[in-house]
Amino acid sequence: MTSTASIVLHGFGFDESNHDYKVFYTNVASGCSCKVYSLKTNSWKAIELRFYFRGNEDAGTYVCGKLHWCIYELGMIVTFNLNSHVEGVVRLPRCTEGKFCQRLGVLRGCLSVHMFHPNGDLDVWLMKEYGVTYSWEKVVTISFYNDLHNDSIPIPLAIGPNGEILLIYQSSFMIYNPKCDVYQRAQISGRYLQFCDMGMYIESLVSVAPDAEEES
């Protein structure tokens, strides 16, 4: 059993209103309290949360200025606004009874939810309009999970222009073609091909370095 004292929720994102990168940190053992680090001021701020929560994942998923954690037992996603420092709630897609929300993600710039069937199939949902519950749309069901005969869970990373899905599986990249219902390992060369986790990034002109004028 995992000790509550060792469970840490964290996240990183950009506060557009204040032009500031921020880090969220809380230890579940601390109850309804967290800390937010501001790169702009180089300081931590203690904040009392309105309610206690424990996400399915340690790292929050950043979308639209907020961090997100899936609380499947409650049928919701808890959010933390990096500007107002206030929690919120996003409802999970309907018609997901009997399925397990393993993790959240960002696909095509939208908040995504990955739901697993008891038989091992994987549904990928996208929230096409952020914050609007009825805008959830199931874009694909990946039925190859059982065929891999392993307890490892595939993680969707990106959707290509023709609908192909790039996934991580057992420290390897795989490409799934939903039109043909086939998958293959991506041919990638390099020295360091073993990794624990992987994520997508978007290039930005907003530097993480402190602004020279603000320093003076």
Secondary structure, DSSP 8 states (H G I E B T S, - for coil): ---GGG-EEEEEEEETTTTEEEEEEEEGGG-SEEEEEETTTTEEEEEE-SS----SSSB-EEETTEEEEEEGGGTEEEEEETTT--EEEEE--SS-TT-EEEEEEEETTEEEEEEE-TTS-EEEEEESSTT-GGGEEEEEEE--TGGG-SS---EEEEE-TTS-EEEEETTEEEEEETTTTEEEE----SS----S--------SS-SS--HHHH-
